[in-house]
């Protein structure tokens, strides 16, 4: 179980959580993430981390998504 609020990139592969907050994200990027289903209240699962600081592979709403680690670091999650 996660603490009350945790950073998305701290989740281990295979673990799920609920997005609680998007922190300091540009409005254009916030809209793009929302179009992908990444918004407050959405359930998200980390599938894997790519090597050498590459993107994070996520599952959200039944689809696989890949986002940059610096964007994932700005997503706060809480235990599901």
N, C-alpha and C positions, 0 to 999 in steps of 0.2 A: 504494500500500500504506500502511496506517495504521501509526503507531507501535504499540508493545506494547499500550497502552491509551489510548483517546481518548474524548471526550465525544460522544454521539450527535448533538448539534446542530452539531457541526463537520463532519459528513459533508455532502458536496455532493449535490444531488438526482441520483438515478440510481445512487448508490454503495451497496454492500452491506457488511455487517459482521456479526459474531457478537457477541451480548450477552455480556459477561464479568462484569458486576456491576451490581446495583441499589444505589445509594448513598443512605443516609438517607431511605428511603421508609417512610412509615407502613404498618403491617401491613395495614390495610384496603385501601389503594391497591395495595400489593404483590399482594394477592389478586385485585383487579380486573384488574390488568395481566396476571397469570398466567392468568386466565380468558380474556383476549384472545390469549394465546399469547406474551406478552412476558415471558420469563424467561431465566435464565442458560443459555447454550448455543443459544438460538434464533437463526436467521438473520433479519436485518431489512434492509430497503431503504428509503431515504428517497426518497419520490416527489416531494414539493414542500413548500415553506414558504409558509404563507399570509402575506399582507402585514400590515404594522403590528404585528408581534409576535403574530400569531394562531397557531393550532395547526399542528402538523407532521403531514403526511399520510405514513403509513408503509405498507409492505406486509410482512406477517409471516404465514407459513404459508398463502400464497395469498389472504389477505383484506386489504382496505384498512382501515386504522385511522387515527384522528385523535386525537392526544393534545396536551395543553398543552405549551408550550415549557419551562415550569419543571419539568414531569415528565420531559421528554426530556433536560433538562440533568442529571438524576440517573441517567441510564443510561450506563454505561461500555461501550464496544465495542472489539473488536480486529479486525484485518484478517481476512478470510475466506480 
